[in-house]
Amino acid sequence: MPRLTRESEILVGNKELKIEEVLKTIIYLPGSKVNSFFMDIGLTIPRELRMFVLRETLREKVIETRKTRLTLADELNYRLSWFTEFTETQLENLLVFFDDPQLDKTFLEDFWTDLLSYMVEKKVTSNDIKKLVDDSITHVKAVGLELPNMKNFNREIKDLFFDSFGRIDGVPPGKFRPVLYKSSTLGEIRDLGAKYDVNVPRRLKKSELADIIITELEDRGEHTPELETQIRGMSVLIMQRFAIDHDIKASTELKKEEIIEYILANAKETKETYFVPESQAVYEKEIEEVQKHVEEEPVAKPIIEEKKEEPEVVEEAKIDEPIEEVKTKVEEKGVKVETKEETPPKEPIQYVQQNLDISELVQEIKLLREVVEHALQQETKIEQKESQAVTKLTESTPSGEPVILNSAEFYGEPKSLKKIIKNDEADEREKFIEDKKAASSIGVDKDTNVMNKDDQLPGELRFFGKMFKGLGKFLLKLFKVLLKVFLIAASIGIILFVIYGAITYFVDIPFLAGFNNTLNGIQIAGKGILQHLHELLASIFG
């Protein structure tokens, strides 16, 4: 079955949709729902399919990271030198380590593209595919375009993948041992064991520690039945001291290689074919030895969709340390990415077929960059024109005053705009009134058509008239303010008086008797005001 691309069309229900359209929502589906769907239809997936997508997604990021750390002999750089041989768990953890949302999105898009291709190959019905797409649309509407957490996503879908016979985490035991020993931490290896339902113990049991010591004594020819009985009767602490005194490497703390062996011996994927390694040498292999001597079973590789007049893409599968530079060389048959070493390689360079045609993608990126640059240039020109216009207007107006460009544009504070509008309205009203007065006969003698005497007063008298008129307005405003203050104070006083009356009615407070008499001195209808309040409360509360 040809491998599909994002431009390929698949049947979703009764509609033909491009995979690119399906990816718009399906990549946001959480791992738990993905797991449930495939469990319901009873479809499992080869682990190699997912490892291939992980490795291709991470390849450029790994090369870039190693280039920046060429001069650093650090642990990360050494671990990444094993990248091409990583197990699935190591690739998953590397994706989480980079913590790059764009990298996560790229992985999910490529992963779902290959997964949909596999589903079509296995003849998953169009209705089942439609159900998966509908679930993703419902999820996006409820949650939004939020990518799943990659660490949780990887663990939630782990049961969907299967290994070829005798392999674990995507690699055979002969590679599993040196790769984990050289490029993984104890925590990562224990985590890998938990992924395959193998709970590695933190410490060895007393009997297991005794077995290690006795086996070493047998190899040396120093074993006797009496000594074995004596050793097995020792406490753990004394047994460890015995091992130190006899130069035997034995401890209750599991070493890295012991954890690896425990996983291989107990995981259902490798339990049937497990064998104890002959020596420590299987862990000490370097990457060149692993690539040369470990014979792997054929890996099912996705088939590239046949296209005419398109370049074939090949990429070097081997990354050796140190990497001097990365060069891209365009040839007639495609694009070849080479990693140059400081010393010539002793063995011929190996190439694998690349499954992604990036030529069109590169062209699209170039076009997109040109569009973005053109848009930025246009935006810069518009900003410069607006800045020049504002500068000219600022120079022609008093400093600090807001400027109204037209009915829709304003430079300045919103409060200033309101003030300007209010003043304009007042000026218009004043002008309107003056125009009406001029057009009317009010204040003009009908016979002579001359203004009344009051309007013919000297300017000084008209000034005093306006002043007194303004003073009257001010006093009126002042009276209103004082009246408002008085009403508020009176309301507060009445409330406090009612509260005080209620307290003195329900509670007898001797030292307030004098104040009570003072209040009762203010009499209404022959009774004090406090007494009136007490009688009112008595009628209410009985």
MIKOL-492837 format. One line per field, with one value per residue (C-alpha): x negated, y, z; residue in one letter; residue number from 1. Coordinates in steps of 0.2 Angstrom, whole numbers, plus 5000, padded with zeros to 4 digits. Layout:
// MIKOL-492837
X <- (X, ...)
Y <- (Y, ...)
Z <- (Z, ...)
residu <- (a, ...)
num <- (NUM, ...)
//
This chain:
// MIKOL-492837
X <- (5000, 4992, 4989, 5001, 4996, 5005, 5012, 5019, 5038, 5046, 5064, 5072, 5090, 5097, 5085, 5067, 5056, 5038, 5027, 5022, 5040, 5042, 5025, 5033, 5042, 5036, 5019, 5027, 5035, 5029, 5020, 5034, 5047, 5035, 5031, 5050, 5054, 5040, 5045, 5063, 5059, 5046, 5031, 5013, 4999, 4980, 4969, 4957, 4970, 4970, 4951, 4948, 4958, 4950, 4933, 4936, 4945, 4930, 4916, 4913, 4915, 4902, 4889, 4892, 4890, 4874, 4866, 4869, 4860, 4845, 4832, 4841, 4837, 4853, 4865, 4879, 4868, 4861, 4879, 4885, 4871, 4882, 4897, 4898, 4899, 4911, 4926, 4944, 4944, 4927, 4935, 4951, 4941, 4930, 4946, 4951, 4934, 4934, 4951, 4954, 4973, 4969, 4959, 4973, 4985, 4974, 4973, 4991, 4995, 4982, 4988, 5006, 5002, 4993, 5006, 5020, 5011, 5009, 5027, 5032, 5020, 5028, 5045, 5052, 5070, 5074, 5087, 5074, 5063, 5077, 5081, 5063, 5063, 5080, 5073, 5058, 5070, 5080, 5065, 5058, 5075, 5075, 5056, 5049, 5033, 5023, 5010, 5009, 4995, 4983, 4977, 4995, 4999, 4985, 4990, 5008, 5006, 4991, 5002, 5007, 4990, 4982, 4964, 4957, 4953, 4939, 4938, 4942, 4945, 4941, 4924, 4916, 4908, 4891, 4893, 4905, 4890, 4877, 4889, 4897, 4880, 4871, 4885, 4898, 4900, 4905, 4922, 4925, 4922, 4933, 4946, 4944, 4947, 4963, 4969, 4968, 4975, 4959, 4957, 4938, 4934, 4924, 4913, 4908, 4914, 4903, 4903, 4900, 4885, 4878, 4880, 4869, 4855, 4856, 4856, 4840, 4832, 4836, 4828, 4812, 4812, 4813, 4831, 4834, 4850, 4846, 4842, 4858, 4868, 4858, 4862, 4880, 4882, 4874, 4884, 4885, 4873, 4860, 4862, 4858, 4842, 4837, 4839, 4828, 4815, 4814, 4814, 4831, 4842, 4859, 4871, 4890, 4891, 4894, 4882, 4887, 4883, 4892, 4908, 4907, 4905, 4920, 4931, 4925, 4928, 4945, 4953, 4966, 4958, 4941, 4944, 4945, 4929, 4919, 4901, 4888, 4874, 4857, 4847, 4848, 4841, 4859, 4862, 4845, 4848, 4847, 4859, 4848, 4848, 4866, 4870, 4857, 4860, 4878, 4889, 4906, 4922, 4929, 4939, 4955, 4952, 4966, 4967, 4965, 4980, 4974, 4973, 4966, 4952, 4949, 4932, 4928, 4922, 4908, 4901, 4886, 4892, 4876, 4872, 4854, 4846, 4839, 4849, 4839, 4852, 4868, 4869, 4883, 4878, 4891, 4888, 4898, 4906, 4910, 4904, 4891, 4887, 4869, 4861, 4842, 4830, 4813, 4806, 4811, 4823, 4816, 4832, 4843, 4856, 4874, 4889, 4907, 4922, 4930, 4949, 4953, 4951, 4946, 4943, 4961, 4960, 4944, 4952, 4968, 4957, 4947, 4964, 4971, 4955, 4957, 4975, 4971, 4956, 4967, 4981, 4969, 4962, 4979, 4983, 4967, 4971, 4989, 4982, 4969, 4983, 4994, 4979, 4975, 4993, 4994, 4978, 4984, 5000, 4991, 4980, 4995, 5004, 5000, 4989, 4999, 5016, 5025, 5028, 5044, 5039, 5057, 5073, 5065, 5047, 5041, 5024, 5024, 5033, 5051, 5055, 5048, 5059, 5075, 5070, 5067, 5084, 5093, 5085, 5089, 5107, 5108, 5101, 5113, 5128, 5121, 5120, 5137, 5145, 5136, 5142, 5160, 5159, 5152, 5166, 5180, 5188, 5186, 5176, 5179, 5191, 5204, 5206, 5187, 5180, 5167, 5162, 5169, 5161, 5155, 5144, 5137, 5129, 5111, 5099, 5094, 5112, 5115, 5099, 5106, 5123, 5115, 5104, 5119, 5128, 5113, 5113, 5131, 5128, 5113, 5124, 5137, 5125, 5118, 5135, 5139, 5122, 5125, 5143, 5137, 5124, 5137, 5149, 5135, 5130, 5148, 5151, 5135, 5140, 5158, 5150, 5138, 5152, 5163, 5148, 5145, 5163, 5164, 5148, 5155, 5172, 5165, 5150, 5150, 5134, 5133, 5119, 5130, 5144, 5138, 5137, 5154, 5161, 5153, 5161, 5178, 5176, 5180, 5199, 5212, 5231, 5226, 5214, 5195, 5190, 5181, 5196, 5206, 5194, 5195, 5214, 5213, 5201, 5212, 5227, 5217, 5209, 5222)
Y <- (5000, 5017, 5029, 5043, 5062, 5077, 5080, 5063, 5060, 5047, 5043, 5050, 5044, 5048, 5062, 5062, 5073, 5078, 5072, 5090, 5094, 5080, 5085, 5102, 5095, 5077, 5082, 5090, 5073, 5068, 5051, 5043, 5045, 5039, 5024, 5020, 5022, 5009, 4998, 4998, 4994, 4981, 4988, 4988, 4997, 4992, 5002, 5005, 5017, 5028, 5027, 5032, 5048, 5052, 5050, 5060, 5074, 5076, 5073, 5092, 5097, 5085, 5090, 5108, 5104, 5094, 5108, 5121, 5109, 5103, 5111, 5104, 5086, 5085, 5071, 5077, 5078, 5061, 5054, 5062, 5053, 5037, 5046, 5035, 5019, 5026, 5016, 5022, 5028, 5038, 5046, 5050, 5058, 5068, 5076, 5080, 5087, 5099, 5106, 5114, 5117, 5118, 5102, 5093, 5099, 5093, 5076, 5075, 5080, 5067, 5054, 5055, 5056, 5039, 5032, 5037, 5028, 5013, 5013, 5014, 5000, 4989, 4993, 5003, 5008, 5025, 5026, 5022, 5036, 5048, 5044, 5048, 5064, 5069, 5066, 5077, 5091, 5089, 5090, 5106, 5115, 5111, 5114, 5124, 5121, 5115, 5102, 5087, 5086, 5075, 5065, 5060, 5057, 5045, 5035, 5035, 5027, 5015, 4999, 5002, 4998, 4980, 4975, 4962, 4945, 4946, 4965, 4977, 4996, 4994, 4986, 4969, 4965, 4965, 4984, 4987, 4984, 4995, 5009, 5011, 5008, 5022, 5035, 5033, 5037, 5025, 5034, 5033, 5015, 5011, 5022, 5011, 4995, 5002, 5005, 4987, 4982, 4978, 4986, 4985, 4984, 4997, 4985, 4966, 4954, 4945, 4929, 4937, 4946, 4930, 4922, 4935, 4933, 4914, 4914, 4925, 4913, 4898, 4907, 4910, 4892, 4898, 4891, 4878, 4871, 4877, 4895, 4895, 4891, 4904, 4917, 4914, 4915, 4932, 4948, 4960, 4972, 4959, 4951, 4968, 4969, 4952, 4956, 4972, 4962, 4949, 4962, 4956, 4969, 4965, 4978, 4978, 4994, 4988, 4994, 5000, 4984, 4974, 4985, 4982, 4963, 4963, 4971, 4959, 4944, 4949, 4959, 4948, 4954, 4946, 4934, 4919, 4923, 4930, 4924, 4930, 4939, 4931, 4946, 4965, 4967, 4968, 4984, 4992, 4993, 5009, 5015, 5009, 4992, 4991, 4997, 4985, 4969, 4969, 4960, 4967, 4959, 4968, 4983, 4987, 5003, 5014, 5014, 5031, 5036, 5035, 5052, 5056, 5069, 5072, 5070, 5056, 5062, 5052, 5057, 5050, 5039, 5039, 5053, 5052, 5063, 5075, 5084, 5097, 5104, 5101, 5104, 5102, 5097, 5097, 5083, 5077, 5063, 5073, 5081, 5073, 5079, 5075, 5076, 5079, 5071, 5077, 5060, 5050, 5036, 5019, 5011, 5016, 5029, 5021, 5030, 5026, 5032, 5047, 5046, 5064, 5075, 5092, 5101, 5107, 5112, 5122, 5131, 5135, 5142, 5153, 5160, 5162, 5172, 5183, 5187, 5191, 5202, 5212, 5214, 5220, 5233, 5239, 5240, 5250, 5262, 5265, 5268, 5281, 5290, 5291, 5297, 5311, 5317, 5317, 5327, 5340, 5342, 5343, 5357, 5367, 5366, 5372, 5359, 5346, 5350, 5335, 5336, 5330, 5324, 5320, 5313, 5296, 5300, 5308, 5310, 5314, 5308, 5302, 5315, 5329, 5323, 5324, 5342, 5347, 5340, 5349, 5366, 5364, 5360, 5375, 5387, 5381, 5383, 5401, 5405, 5398, 5409, 5425, 5422, 5420, 5435, 5445, 5439, 5442, 5459, 5455, 5470, 5481, 5496, 5492, 5509, 5514, 5497, 5502, 5491, 5494, 5506, 5491, 5485, 5502, 5503, 5507, 5492, 5494, 5492, 5478, 5470, 5472, 5465, 5449, 5448, 5448, 5436, 5424, 5427, 5422, 5406, 5402, 5405, 5394, 5380, 5382, 5381, 5365, 5358, 5363, 5356, 5340, 5339, 5343, 5330, 5317, 5322, 5322, 5304, 5298, 5307, 5299, 5281, 5283, 5290, 5274, 5263, 5271, 5271, 5252, 5249, 5258, 5250, 5232, 5235, 5246, 5255, 5266, 5278, 5283, 5290, 5308, 5307, 5300, 5314, 5326, 5318, 5318, 5337, 5338, 5336, 5333, 5333, 5334, 5319, 5317, 5311, 5296, 5291, 5292, 5280, 5268, 5268, 5264, 5250, 5243, 5243, 5233, 5221, 5220)
Z <- (5000, 4995, 5009, 5010, 5011, 5018, 5000, 4999, 5000, 5012, 5014, 5030, 5031, 5014, 5010, 5002, 5013, 5011, 5026, 5028, 5032, 5045, 5054, 5058, 5073, 5075, 5082, 5097, 5102, 5119, 5121, 5132, 5118, 5105, 5115, 5118, 5099, 5093, 5107, 5102, 5084, 5089, 5079, 5085, 5077, 5074, 5085, 5071, 5063, 5078, 5081, 5063, 5064, 5081, 5074, 5058, 5068, 5081, 5068, 5064, 5082, 5088, 5074, 5079, 5097, 5095, 5084, 5097, 5110, 5099, 5111, 5127, 5132, 5142, 5145, 5134, 5119, 5122, 5125, 5108, 5099, 5101, 5094, 5079, 5090, 5103, 5109, 5108, 5126, 5124, 5108, 5118, 5132, 5120, 5113, 5130, 5135, 5120, 5126, 5109, 5104, 5086, 5087, 5096, 5082, 5068, 5076, 5079, 5061, 5054, 5066, 5061, 5043, 5044, 5056, 5044, 5030, 5041, 5045, 5026, 5023, 5036, 5029, 5044, 5039, 5033, 5047, 5060, 5053, 5053, 5072, 5076, 5066, 5074, 5092, 5088, 5082, 5097, 5108, 5099, 5101, 5120, 5124, 5110, 5099, 5114, 5110, 5122, 5135, 5126, 5141, 5146, 5127, 5125, 5140, 5137, 5119, 5124, 5124, 5105, 5099, 5097, 5095, 5082, 5090, 5103, 5103, 5117, 5115, 5097, 5097, 5100, 5117, 5109, 5105, 5120, 5133, 5126, 5121, 5138, 5147, 5138, 5135, 5149, 5167, 5180, 5182, 5163, 5163, 5178, 5169, 5154, 5164, 5171, 5153, 5151, 5168, 5175, 5193, 5196, 5214, 5222, 5232, 5230, 5242, 5255, 5245, 5229, 5236, 5243, 5226, 5218, 5231, 5230, 5211, 5211, 5224, 5213, 5198, 5208, 5214, 5232, 5236, 5249, 5256, 5274, 5267, 5258, 5273, 5283, 5270, 5269, 5288, 5288, 5290, 5274, 5282, 5287, 5270, 5261, 5272, 5267, 5249, 5251, 5261, 5247, 5233, 5226, 5218, 5226, 5234, 5238, 5227, 5209, 5196, 5179, 5170, 5183, 5181, 5162, 5164, 5176, 5163, 5150, 5161, 5166, 5152, 5142, 5126, 5130, 5144, 5132, 5123, 5137, 5141, 5153, 5144, 5145, 5151, 5154, 5137, 5130, 5139, 5134, 5116, 5107, 5094, 5079, 5086, 5089, 5071, 5064, 5074, 5080, 5066, 5067, 5059, 5044, 5049, 5040, 5032, 5025, 5006, 4998, 4986, 4968, 4960, 4943, 4941, 4959, 4967, 4979, 4996, 5005, 5022, 5031, 5045, 5055, 5067, 5074, 5087, 5085, 5071, 5062, 5051, 5041, 5023, 5011, 4993, 4979, 4966, 4951, 4961, 4977, 4992, 5003, 5020, 5025, 5042, 5041, 5053, 5059, 5053, 5037, 5041, 5041, 5034, 5020, 5023, 5025, 5018, 5021, 5011, 5017, 5017, 5016, 5000, 5007, 4991, 4989, 5008, 5006, 4991, 5001, 5016, 5004, 4996, 5014, 5019, 5004, 5008, 5027, 5022, 5010, 5023, 5035, 5023, 5019, 5038, 5041, 5027, 5034, 5051, 5045, 5035, 5051, 5061, 5049, 5049, 5068, 5069, 5057, 5066, 5083, 5076, 5070, 5087, 5105, 5114, 5124, 5116, 5109, 5090, 5081, 5063, 5058, 5065, 5068, 5073, 5089, 5097, 5115, 5132, 5131, 5145, 5134, 5119, 5130, 5136, 5118, 5112, 5127, 5123, 5105, 5109, 5121, 5108, 5095, 5108, 5112, 5093, 5090, 5104, 5098, 5080, 5086, 5097, 5082, 5071, 5084, 5090, 5109, 5116, 5101, 5100, 5087, 5080, 5080, 5078, 5091, 5105, 5123, 5135, 5146, 5131, 5128, 5145, 5146, 5146, 5165, 5170, 5159, 5167, 5184, 5179, 5172, 5188, 5200, 5188, 5190, 5209, 5210, 5200, 5212, 5227, 5220, 5217, 5235, 5242, 5233, 5239, 5257, 5256, 5250, 5264, 5277, 5271, 5271, 5289, 5295, 5288, 5297, 5313, 5312, 5309, 5323, 5335, 5330, 5334, 5350, 5355, 5351, 5362, 5377, 5375, 5376, 5387, 5403, 5404, 5420, 5414, 5399, 5410, 5409, 5390, 5389, 5400, 5388, 5373, 5382, 5385, 5366, 5368, 5355, 5361, 5379, 5378, 5375, 5358, 5366, 5375, 5359, 5351, 5366, 5365, 5347, 5350, 5364, 5352, 5339, 5350, 5364)
residu <- (m, p, r, l, t, r, e, s, e, i, l, v, g, n, k, e, l, k, i, e, e, v, l, k, t, i, i, y, l, p, g, s, k, v, n, s, f, f, m, d, i, g, l, t, i, p, r, e, l, r, m, f, v, l, r, e, t, l, r, e, k, v, i, e, t, r, k, t, r, l, t, l, a, d, e, l, n, y, r, l, s, w, f, t, e, f, t, e, t, q, l, e, n, l, l, v, f, f, d, d, p, q, l, d, k, t, f, l, e, d, f, w, t, d, l, l, s, y, m, v, e, k, k, v, t, s, n, d, i, k, k, l, v, d, d, s, i, t, h, v, k, a, v, g, l, e, l, p, n, m, k, n, f, n, r, e, i, k, d, l, f, f, d, s, f, g, r, i, d, g, v, p, p, g, k, f, r, p, v, l, y, k, s, s, t, l, g, e, i, r, d, l, g, a, k, y, d, v, n, v, p, r, r, l, k, k, s, e, l, a, d, i, i, i, t, e, l, e, d, r, g, e, h, t, p, e, l, e, t, q, i, r, g, m, s, v, l, i, m, q, r, f, a, i, d, h, d, i, k, a, s, t, e, l, k, k, e, e, i, i, e, y, i, l, a, n, a, k, e, t, k, e, t, y, f, v, p, e, s, q, a, v, y, e, k, e, i, e, e, v, q, k, h, v, e, e, e, p, v, a, k, p, i, i, e, e, k, k, e, e, p, e, v, v, e, e, a, k, i, d, e, p, i, e, e, v, k, t, k, v, e, e, k, g, v, k, v, e, t, k, e, e, t, p, p, k, e, p, i, q, y, v, q, q, n, l, d, i, s, e, l, v, q, e, i, k, l, l, r, e, v, v, e, h, a, l, q, q, e, t, k, i, e, q, k, e, s, q, a, v, t, k, l, t, e, s, t, p, s, g, e, p, v, i, l, n, s, a, e, f, y, g, e, p, k, s, l, k, k, i, i, k, n, d, e, a, d, e, r, e, k, f, i, e, d, k, k, a, a, s, s, i, g, v, d, k, d, t, n, v, m, n, k, d, d, q, l, p, g, e, l, r, f, f, g, k, m, f, k, g, l, g, k, f, l, l, k, l, f, k, v, l, l, k, v, f, l, i, a, a, s, i, g, i, i, l, f, v, i, y, g, a, i, t, y, f, v, d, i, p, f, l, a, g, f, n, n, t, l, n, g, i, q, i, a, g, k, g, i, l, q, h, l, h, e, l, l, a, s, i, f, g)
num <- (1, 2, 3, 4, 5, 6, 7, 8, 9, 10, 11, 12, 13, 14, 15, 16, 17, 18, 19, 20, 21, 22, 23, 24, 25, 26, 27, 28, 29, 30, 31, 32, 33, 34, 35, 36, 37, 38, 39, 40, 41, 42, 43, 44, 45, 46, 47, 48, 49, 50, 51, 52, 53, 54, 55, 56, 57, 58, 59, 60, 61, 62, 63, 64, 65, 66, 67, 68, 69, 70, 71, 72, 73, 74, 75, 76, 77, 78, 79, 80, 81, 82, 83, 84, 85, 86, 87, 88, 89, 90, 91, 92, 93, 94, 95, 96, 97, 98, 99, 100, 101, 102, 103, 104, 105, 106, 107, 108, 109, 110, 111, 112, 113, 114, 115, 116, 117, 118, 119, 120, 121, 122, 123, 124, 125, 126, 127, 128, 129, 130, 131, 132, 133, 134, 135, 136, 137, 138, 139, 140, 141, 142, 143, 144, 145, 146, 147, 148, 149, 150, 151, 152, 153, 154, 155, 156, 157, 158, 159, 160, 161, 162, 163, 164, 165, 166, 167, 168, 169, 170, 171, 172, 173, 174, 175, 176, 177, 178, 179, 180, 181, 182, 183, 184, 185, 186, 187, 188, 189, 190, 191, 192, 193, 194, 195, 196, 197, 198, 199, 200, 201, 202, 203, 204, 205, 206, 207, 208, 209, 210, 211, 212, 213, 214, 215, 216, 217, 218, 219, 220, 221, 222, 223, 224, 225, 226, 227, 228, 229, 230, 231, 232, 233, 234, 235, 236, 237, 238, 239, 240, 241, 242, 243, 244, 245, 246, 247, 248, 249, 250, 251, 252, 253, 254, 255, 256, 257, 258, 259, 260, 261, 262, 263, 264, 265, 266, 267, 268, 269, 270, 271, 272, 273, 274, 275, 276, 277, 278, 279, 280, 281, 282, 283, 284, 285, 286, 287, 288, 289, 290, 291, 292, 293, 294, 295, 296, 297, 298, 299, 300, 301, 302, 303, 304, 305, 306, 307, 308, 309, 310, 311, 312, 313, 314, 315, 316, 317, 318, 319, 320, 321, 322, 323, 324, 325, 326, 327, 328, 329, 330, 331, 332, 333, 334, 335, 336, 337, 338, 339, 340, 341, 342, 343, 344, 345, 346, 347, 348, 349, 350, 351, 352, 353, 354, 355, 356, 357, 358, 359, 360, 361, 362, 363, 364, 365, 366, 367, 368, 369, 370, 371, 372, 373, 374, 375, 376, 377, 378, 379, 380, 381, 382, 383, 384, 385, 386, 387, 388, 389, 390, 391, 392, 393, 394, 395, 396, 397, 398, 399, 400, 401, 402, 403, 404, 405, 406, 407, 408, 409, 410, 411, 412, 413, 414, 415, 416, 417, 418, 419, 420, 421, 422, 423, 424, 425, 426, 427, 428, 429, 430, 431, 432, 433, 434, 435, 436, 437, 438, 439, 440, 441, 442, 443, 444, 445, 446, 447, 448, 449, 450, 451, 452, 453, 454, 455, 456, 457, 458, 459, 460, 461, 462, 463, 464, 465, 466, 467, 468, 469, 470, 471, 472, 473, 474, 475, 476, 477, 478, 479, 480, 481, 482, 483, 484, 485, 486, 487, 488, 489, 490, 491, 492, 493, 494, 495, 496, 497, 498, 499, 500, 501, 502, 503, 504, 505, 506, 507, 508, 509, 510, 511, 512, 513, 514, 515, 516, 517, 518, 519, 520, 521, 522, 523, 524, 525, 526, 527, 528, 529, 530, 531, 532, 533, 534, 535, 536, 537, 538, 539, 540, 541, 542)
//
